[in-house]
Every structure is written in C-alpha cells, then in structure tokens.
Amino acid sequence: METTTNQDLTMKEELAQLVASIRELRVLHDEDFRKRMQEWEKAQKERELEWEKRALGWEEIKQMQRDTAAQMKETDRKIGELGGRFGELAEHLVAPGIVEKFNKHGYHFYNVAPGGVVFKADNGKALTQVDILLENTNCIMAIEVKTSPKMKDIEHHTRRLEIIREHRNKHHQERKKIYGAIAGAVYGEIEKQETIAAGFYVIEQSGDTMRIDIPENFIPKEW
C-alpha cells in the first residue's frame, strides 16, 4: 500500500492549481480570441460594405462621365451643324444690307459677291476662298463668316488677305486697298477685341440683323 506523504500532497495541489490556472488562461484566451475574431469579422464586413459603396460610387461616376461625354459629343455635333448652316446661309444672313452698312461709313461699294470667291493659282489649285467679297473702285473688303469666331480664325483671315494681296500683285491686277472683316453670330469679348486689334472690322448679330461694330479711333489695317 502506497503511503501519501505531505510532499506528495503539496505537489498534487500545486499541479492542480497549475492546471486550473492553465484552464483559466485558456478560457480567457478563448474569450479574447472570440472577441478579437468578432471584432475582425465586423471590421471586415464594414470594409466590404465600404468597398461596395465605393464600387457603386465609381460606377456612378463612370456613368456620369459617359453621359457627359455623350452630351458633349451631341452638343459638338449640333454646333457643327449650326456652323455649317450659318456658313451656307452667309449670303442670306450677312450679305443683305452689308453693302449699305459699309457705305454709310464712306466705302461706296458697288459690287458684292456673296456666294464666295475662290482665288486660284496658275495651275488651277485653290489658294484661298472668301465668303463674301465687296468691291469698289478703290478697295476690296473680304468678309469671313463664322458661327463663333475663334483666335485661329483671326490668324487664318490674316493669312487669307496676304494671299489675296500676293495673288493680285502677281497677276498685275489693279492696285486696290484690301481690308478685312469677320462676321459672327456669337462673338466672345476676347475674340472681339483681338479681331479689332488685328485691324479687322467686327460684324456681329444684333437681333435679326447684323451690325458693324466700329470702336472709336479704330483704323482698319490695309493689305
């Protein structure tokens, strides 16, 4: 028969206490682990919801961008159509009364070519074209018609008049002063000022007619 000593009892008690402590720590660890897992799962779900919201948001933004691009494309198409129509109807919108308006400023034009005039090289190649050309015994007025004049249109018209000058000089045509004007249905203020600074007359829409806007002390450039 085994005899249990006090030392053995002490060791068993210590072992029992150690096991109890381990179990307690395990319970605490398990509870902490479950708590941490619950918090992580909650955070994960929140992140997933946030990403879903962001994904939906990005998709909405992309759709808005697609819709905006489509609208801009349609607007550009309509503006292009309007520009084409304005160019086609230049004879009907600008030409009527334009001679009379210029003549009030002392020009006395007697000849008008509203359907456009093409200046050609000796080989028949087109050098440039003018939408409306006015002429008298002393000068020529070349009018460019645009829906909404841009800075590049001013540069192009400047070069256009230089070509006309070179063409007339080359063919020893009667020496006449060459002036320019740019007509627009819609004129931006900056474009308007630059047109004037370039020495061109500004012809802009006013109600159902066109008017020549001549600022004080304006001196048209002669080519």
SULWO-V234309 format. One record per residue. RES is the residue in three letters. PSI is psi in radians with two decimals (NA if undefined). D_FIRST is the distance of its C-alpha to the first C-alpha in Angstrom with 1 decimal. Layout:
res=RES psi=PSI d_first=D_FIRST
res=RES psi=PSI d_first=D_FIRST
//
This chain:
res=MET psi=2.30 d_first=0.0
res=GLU psi=2.51 d_first=3.8
res=THR psi=2.22 d_first=6.4
res=THR psi=2.13 d_first=9.6
res=THR psi=2.93 d_first=12.6
res=ASN psi=-0.59 d_first=16.1
res=GLN psi=-0.69 d_first=17.2
res=ASP psi=-0.72 d_first=14.9
res=LEU psi=-0.73 d_first=16.3
res=THR psi=-0.74 d_first=19.7
res=MET psi=-0.68 d_first=19.6
res=LYS psi=-0.70 d_first=18.6
res=GLU psi=-0.76 d_first=21.4
res=GLU psi=-0.69 d_first=23.8
res=LEU psi=-0.74 d_first=23.0
res=ALA psi=-0.73 d_first=23.5
res=GLN psi=-0.70 d_first=26.7
res=LEU psi=-0.77 d_first=27.8
res=VAL psi=-0.76 d_first=27.4
res=ALA psi=-0.73 d_first=29.2
res=SER psi=-0.71 d_first=31.9
res=ILE psi=-0.76 d_first=32.3
res=ARG psi=-0.73 d_first=32.7
res=GLU psi=-0.77 d_first=35.1
res=LEU psi=-0.67 d_first=37.1
res=ARG psi=-0.73 d_first=37.2
res=VAL psi=-0.82 d_first=38.5
res=LEU psi=-0.73 d_first=41.0
res=HIS psi=-0.77 d_first=41.9
res=ASP psi=-0.73 d_first=42.3
res=GLU psi=-0.75 d_first=44.5
res=ASP psi=-0.72 d_first=46.5
res=PHE psi=-0.80 d_first=46.9
res=ARG psi=-0.71 d_first=48.0
res=LYS psi=-0.79 d_first=50.4
res=ARG psi=-0.71 d_first=51.8
res=MET psi=-0.72 d_first=52.2
res=GLN psi=-0.76 d_first=54.0
res=GLU psi=-0.72 d_first=56.2
res=TRP psi=-0.76 d_first=56.9
res=GLU psi=-0.70 d_first=57.7
res=LYS psi=-0.81 d_first=60.0
res=ALA psi=-0.68 d_first=61.7
res=GLN psi=-0.76 d_first=62.1
res=LYS psi=-0.72 d_first=63.7
res=GLU psi=-0.71 d_first=66.0
res=ARG psi=-0.73 d_first=67.0
res=GLU psi=-0.74 d_first=67.6
res=LEU psi=-0.71 d_first=69.8
res=GLU psi=-0.75 d_first=71.6
res=TRP psi=-0.65 d_first=72.3
res=GLU psi=-0.74 d_first=73.5
res=LYS psi=-0.76 d_first=75.8
res=ARG psi=-0.72 d_first=77.0
res=ALA psi=-0.77 d_first=77.6
res=LEU psi=-0.69 d_first=79.6
res=GLY psi=-0.78 d_first=81.4
res=TRP psi=-0.67 d_first=82.3
res=GLU psi=-0.68 d_first=83.5
res=GLU psi=-0.74 d_first=85.6
res=ILE psi=-0.76 d_first=87.1
res=LYS psi=-0.71 d_first=87.7
res=GLN psi=-0.72 d_first=89.5
res=MET psi=-0.72 d_first=91.5
res=GLN psi=-0.73 d_first=92.5
res=ARG psi=-0.73 d_first=93.5
res=ASP psi=-0.74 d_first=95.5
res=THR psi=-0.76 d_first=97.2
res=ALA psi=-0.71 d_first=98.1
res=ALA psi=-0.72 d_first=99.6
res=GLN psi=-0.73 d_first=101.5
res=MET psi=-0.69 d_first=102.8
res=LYS psi=-0.74 d_first=103.8
res=GLU psi=-0.69 d_first=105.7
res=THR psi=-0.78 d_first=107.3
res=ASP psi=-0.69 d_first=108.4
res=ARG psi=-0.76 d_first=109.8
res=LYS psi=-0.69 d_first=111.8
res=ILE psi=-0.70 d_first=113.1
res=GLY psi=-0.73 d_first=114.1
res=GLU psi=-0.73 d_first=116.0
res=LEU psi=-0.73 d_first=117.6
res=GLY psi=-0.73 d_first=118.5
res=GLY psi=-0.75 d_first=120.1
res=ARG psi=-0.68 d_first=122.0
res=PHE psi=-0.67 d_first=123.2
res=GLY psi=-0.73 d_first=124.4
res=GLU psi=-0.59 d_first=126.1
res=LEU psi=0.25 d_first=127.7
res=ALA psi=-0.70 d_first=128.8
res=GLU psi=-0.64 d_first=132.4
res=HIS psi=-0.46 d_first=132.1
res=LEU psi=-0.65 d_first=130.0
res=VAL psi=-0.79 d_first=131.4
res=ALA psi=-0.79 d_first=134.8
res=PRO psi=2.10 d_first=136.6
res=GLY psi=-0.17 d_first=138.1
res=ILE psi=-0.61 d_first=136.7
res=VAL psi=-0.80 d_first=140.1
res=GLU psi=-0.70 d_first=141.6
res=LYS psi=-0.73 d_first=138.8
res=PHE psi=-0.62 d_first=139.3
res=ASN psi=-0.45 d_first=143.1
res=LYS psi=-0.33 d_first=142.8
res=HIS psi=0.28 d_first=141.6
res=GLY psi=0.29 d_first=144.7
res=TYR psi=-0.64 d_first=143.7
res=HIS psi=0.89 d_first=146.1
res=PHE psi=2.44 d_first=144.2
res=TYR psi=-0.23 d_first=146.3
res=ASN psi=2.34 d_first=144.1
res=VAL psi=2.31 d_first=140.5
res=ALA psi=1.58 d_first=138.3
res=PRO psi=-0.26 d_first=135.4
res=GLY psi=0.11 d_first=134.0
res=GLY psi=2.41 d_first=132.7
res=VAL psi=2.26 d_first=134.5
res=VAL psi=2.25 d_first=133.2
res=PHE psi=2.17 d_first=134.4
res=LYS psi=2.64 d_first=134.4
res=ALA psi=3.05 d_first=134.7
res=ASP psi=-0.46 d_first=137.5
res=ASN psi=0.07 d_first=135.2
res=GLY psi=-0.08 d_first=134.6
res=LYS psi=2.38 d_first=131.1
res=ALA psi=2.24 d_first=130.3
res=LEU psi=-0.76 d_first=129.9
res=THR psi=2.93 d_first=129.1
res=GLN psi=2.50 d_first=129.9
res=VAL psi=2.34 d_first=131.0
res=ASP psi=-0.82 d_first=130.2
res=ILE psi=2.29 d_first=133.5
res=LEU psi=2.15 d_first=136.4
res=LEU psi=2.60 d_first=139.2
res=GLU psi=2.51 d_first=142.4
res=ASN psi=-2.92 d_first=145.7
res=THR psi=-0.35 d_first=148.3
res=ASN psi=-0.45 d_first=146.4
res=CYS psi=2.98 d_first=142.7
res=ILE psi=2.44 d_first=139.8
res=MET psi=1.97 d_first=136.8
res=ALA psi=2.09 d_first=133.7
res=ILE psi=2.17 d_first=131.3
res=GLU psi=2.34 d_first=127.7
res=VAL psi=2.18 d_first=126.0
res=LYS psi=2.62 d_first=122.3
res=THR psi=-0.92 d_first=120.0
res=SER psi=1.69 d_first=118.2
res=PRO psi=2.41 d_first=119.5
res=LYS psi=2.96 d_first=116.9
res=MET psi=-0.68 d_first=117.3
res=LYS psi=-0.52 d_first=117.6
res=ASP psi=-0.59 d_first=120.5
res=ILE psi=-0.77 d_first=122.4
res=GLU psi=-0.75 d_first=121.8
res=HIS psi=-0.68 d_first=122.8
res=HIS psi=-0.61 d_first=126.0
res=THR psi=-0.82 d_first=126.9
res=ARG psi=-0.62 d_first=126.7
res=ARG psi=-0.78 d_first=128.6
res=LEU psi=-0.57 d_first=131.6
res=GLU psi=-0.69 d_first=131.5
res=ILE psi=-0.73 d_first=131.7
res=ILE psi=-0.73 d_first=134.6
res=ARG psi=-0.81 d_first=136.4
res=GLU psi=-0.69 d_first=135.9
res=HIS psi=-0.78 d_first=137.0
res=ARG psi=-0.68 d_first=140.2
res=ASN psi=-0.71 d_first=141.1
res=LYS psi=-0.62 d_first=140.6
res=HIS psi=0.25 d_first=142.9
res=HIS psi=0.66 d_first=145.5
res=GLN psi=2.82 d_first=145.3
res=GLU psi=2.27 d_first=147.1
res=ARG psi=1.92 d_first=145.4
res=LYS psi=2.61 d_first=143.8
res=LYS psi=2.47 d_first=141.2
res=ILE psi=2.16 d_first=137.8
res=TYR psi=2.89 d_first=135.6
res=GLY psi=2.72 d_first=132.3
res=ALA psi=2.59 d_first=130.5
res=ILE psi=2.14 d_first=127.1
res=ALA psi=2.41 d_first=126.8
res=GLY psi=2.46 d_first=123.5
res=ALA psi=-0.64 d_first=122.4
res=VAL psi=2.04 d_first=119.5
res=TYR psi=2.17 d_first=119.9
res=GLY psi=2.64 d_first=117.1
res=GLU psi=-0.72 d_first=118.3
res=ILE psi=-0.81 d_first=117.3
res=GLU psi=-0.64 d_first=118.8
res=LYS psi=-0.81 d_first=122.0
res=GLN psi=-0.66 d_first=122.3
res=GLU psi=-0.59 d_first=121.7
res=THR psi=-0.79 d_first=124.3
res=ILE psi=-0.75 d_first=126.8
res=ALA psi=-0.53 d_first=125.9
res=ALA psi=-0.11 d_first=126.5
res=GLY psi=0.22 d_first=130.1
res=PHE psi=2.61 d_first=129.7
res=TYR psi=2.51 d_first=130.9
res=VAL psi=2.14 d_first=128.2
res=ILE psi=2.01 d_first=128.9
res=GLU psi=2.76 d_first=126.4
res=GLN psi=2.39 d_first=126.1
res=SER psi=1.74 d_first=127.3
res=GLY psi=-2.21 d_first=127.1
res=ASP psi=0.33 d_first=128.8
res=THR psi=3.09 d_first=130.8
res=MET psi=2.52 d_first=130.4
res=ARG psi=2.65 d_first=131.6
res=ILE psi=2.07 d_first=132.3
res=ASP psi=1.85 d_first=130.4
res=ILE psi=1.86 d_first=132.5
res=PRO psi=2.81 d_first=131.2
res=GLU psi=2.42 d_first=133.6
res=ASN psi=0.30 d_first=134.9
res=PHE psi=2.31 d_first=133.5
res=ILE psi=1.96 d_first=135.2
res=PRO psi=2.54 d_first=134.5
res=LYS psi=2.47 d_first=133.8
res=GLU psi=2.32 d_first=136.5
res=TRP psi=NA d_first=135.7
//
